[in-house]
Every structure is written in structure tokens, then in C-alpha cells.
Amino acid sequence: MAEKKLFIEDKMLKMFAGKVGTPFHLYDERGIEENAKNFLDAFSWSEGFVNYFAVKALPNVNIVRLLSSLGFGADCSSLPELKTALKAGLPPEKIMYTSNDTPDEEFREVLETGAILNLDDMTHIEDILRLNDGKFPEVISFRYNPGPGRTGNVIIGNPVEAKYGVTYEQLFDCYRIAKEKGARKFMLHTMVASNELEEDYIVETARMLFSLVGEIKEKCGVRISQVDLGGGIGIPYRPEEDGIDFFHLSSRIKELYVQMIEEKGLPPLRISFECGRAITGPYGILVSKVRHVARKYKTFVGLDASMADLMRPALYGAYHHIAILGKEDMECSEVYDVTGSLCENNDKFAIDRRLPPVEKGDIVVIFDTGAHGHSMGFNYNAKLRSAEYLYKGDGSFVKIRRKETYEDYIATELDVPEEVAIL
Ligand SMILES: Cc1ncc(COP(=O)(O)O)c(C=O)c1O
């Protein structure tokens, strides 16, 4: 079985785990920095290129601050995410707010802060006009859903089934209304892929958006000044998979840009993404300890982490590579289900996984938890959220989120009014 390489020496990780206690998520600062810089470098041909880091992937203010210091913006889908982006020091013009069944109070706050609004539906137009004195903000973006025009994939689903974005027919009305109601700068957004490792799919997304830019100009007289290709660039969760080469992807998008924008005489366009997974995903691990090896009809390796720390395997059967610290060179001679301790039988990190012989007390590393890992955590069975640490290299670590305590957990149940009178 091919192995994945850890960003920290086994011995050091073992010592650290012994000191702070498991489970915890650990992120590699140098890896994130280098990767983020690479992404920006790859698209440096594109004037003003930006990646609005999808805060939902790793909503830790310290990580958003790190990325912001490198030139990233932030993509937010809720008020707390927006507040995190602002707390990280990002200026509103580098924050994209992608609405999704958004309540008035969130729209109000976004309008007040001046973050870029990316509207998801025609009904949101009424909301904005009602909340903003009948006017649109100066800058506006719409999320486009191509419906049967694209296929989607298993994580994001088929666009026709997706609740997100406006249809092809609606798109033109959106821009007409926005222009009539005072918007002056127009952006076009889409998000049709998730964890996509096929470069072609992302290139086709660029083609779809570049083509719409011309159509929108023709049909509505609106100049789109920025296209946002969304997130969704995949990462190689399996050791045998290859990741997307940012530079190769970028060169193909550039080729299309030249053909479809420059050579058609259309005004220059800013290009943006809002990738989360491809930026931090490979640079995080969940570190856990074996509590029991239970032999029943199958053999179960019971960890002190659970799906409350990493839900992807249970949610969509996602593969996360697993290594037993110090046993990487041993033969994977055993077959295990690797489980957590929730009262749910799908609380499994792996099913029928070949691993070296596992013993109580072994340290288990679950790879690629740097995006949609801790952030998807929850409190079922009153499980307390684990801590997050940043590895700065050379044996130095920083705690960037403490472990949740029982007092944190119970706080929302204490000091609340006992009765709510409605009459
Ligand atoms: C609107 C939007 N943008 C960006 C992302 C980030 O996706 P990824 O982390 O796969 O790049 C998501 C993920 O769900 C999303 O819904």
C-alpha cells in the first residue's frame, strides 16, 4: 500500500501527542503558506487575481489571518463566518458573501459592512431592494446554476437537483434589474464542482463563464468585470491519486481567456476562485489514539476521535488515508473497521481497511483533514470539540483553538428564561 508523507517527524508528533493529549487537529503552517503562494503565482498573469478562501473549510480566525497576510480574501456563507473574516483583518472588498436562504438580518449586516454580495436566487433581489431603500449596492454578483448544462459530482450533486444559484433564463433578468436599480460593478459566480480532480472540468467552468460574459453584455448591456469560478478544486485523498497542478490549470484557463475575452475585444476581466479544500486540505491531520481493538464478527479499532471530529467518511463515504505512527513500514496484514465512540454505527473513519497490526495505545494519524474536517464537527453524544494546533516547523507548535470544555458545552442551556410567554 502506498503511503502518504507526514509533514512532521513521527517521534516529534508522538511526543507532542503525549504532551497535549489526543484527539486534535494539527495543521502545517509552512505547507499552507507555500501552497497558497503557489496558487497565487500560478495565476499571476491575471490582473487582480484573488482567491476568496472558503472560510467554511477551516473557519479558524488564525488561519484566515495567515491567508489574508498572503493576499487571499475570504468567502463567507454565514454571519459568523463574515465576522471571522473581519476579525482576521480583511477589508470588506476582499470578502465575498455567498447567500443561501439568507435571513434579512444577515443581508442587513453584509450591506452595512460593504462585503461583496453574491446572490443565490431571484427572491433575494426583492430582499435587497426592501432592505436597502430600493437600491442595489454598487457591487453585485450572481451565482449561476447551469442546470442540465453540467453534470456535477457525487459531493456537490447534479446541478439540476441543486438548490443553489439562478437558472440560465433568470440570469439575464438578474443583471437587468441590478443595473436598473443602481448596481455599477457586476460579477458572475458559479460553483459546480466539489473535490474535482479532473482539470478539464474546471477548464470547462471557465469556458462556461467566459462565454456568458459575452452573452450578458449582448443581452443586458452589462459589463461583467469579474468571474468567480467558485471552489471545488480537489485534492488527492488517496495516496495513488494526483492533485491538480495549479500552473497547468492556469495555463489552460489563460489560453481560453485570450481566445474568448481578449481576441473578442471584450474588456479585461478579473478572475477569482473561492477554494478552501485545495488550499488547506492536505496540510491538516487528525491525531488520535487507539482505545481498544475489539474482535467481534469483524475487528474494530476504536479511537478516541469520532465522526464529531471528522464527518466526511460517514457523510459521503469519503476516503481518508490512515497511518499508525511508527508502523508505516510494516506490512498491512490486517483488515479493520476504524471507529469512533458515538452511538451511531456509521461512526467509522474506514471500513475494511488494510493496516499493520494495531494495538491499544497506538497513535493513529488520519490524513487530509485541513478542510471540511474540524469545521464539520458537531456535539452529538455531547462530544466536546477537539483542539486545533499549528505546526510552525522545527519543533514549534501554536494552539489556535483550545479544546471545548463541558462548561462551554452547557453554557447555552444555563441562565435562559424558564418560560416564554406569547400572550
Ligand atoms: C459557495 C462555495 N464556495 C466555495 C466552497 C469551497 O469549496 P472547496 O473547499 O471544495 O474548494 C464551497 C463548498 O461547499 C461553497 O459552497
The ligand as a Tripos MOL2 file, in Angstrom:
@<TRIPOS>MOLECULE
LIG
   16    16     1     0     0
SMALL
NO_CHARGES

@<TRIPOS>ATOM
      1 C1        -20.1750   28.6490   -2.3610 C.3       1 LIG1
      2 C2        -18.9860   27.8420   -2.0190 C.ar      1 LIG1
      3 N1        -17.7770   28.3280   -2.3060 N.ar      1 LIG1
      4 C3        -16.6410   27.6470   -2.0130 C.ar      1 LIG1
      5 C4        -16.7050   26.3970   -1.4250 C.ar      1 LIG1
      6 C5        -15.4160   25.7130   -1.1170 C.3       1 LIG1
      7 O1        -15.2640   24.5070   -1.7100 O.3       1 LIG1
      8 P1        -13.8600   23.7440   -1.6290 P.3       1 LIG1
      9 O2        -13.4290   23.7770   -0.1950 O.co2     1 LIG1
     10 O3        -14.1770   22.3740   -2.0890 O.co2     1 LIG1
     11 O4        -12.9240   24.4710   -2.5130 O.co2     1 LIG1
     12 C6        -17.9430   25.8260   -1.1440 C.ar      1 LIG1
     13 C7        -18.0200   24.4930   -0.5350 C.2       1 LIG1
     14 O5        -19.0090   23.9510   -0.1700 O.2       1 LIG1
     15 C8        -19.1180   26.5730   -1.4310 C.ar      1 LIG1
     16 O6        -20.3340   26.0860   -1.1690 O.3       1 LIG1
@<TRIPOS>BOND
     1     1     2 1
     2     2     3 ar
     3     2    15 ar
     4     3     4 ar
     5     4     5 ar
     6     5     6 1
     7     5    12 ar
     8     6     7 1
     9     7     8 1
    10     8     9 2
    11     8    10 1
    12     8    11 1
    13    12    13 1
    14    12    15 ar
    15    13    14 2
    16    15    16 1
@<TRIPOS>SUBSTRUCTURE
     1 LIG1         1 GROUP 0 **** ****
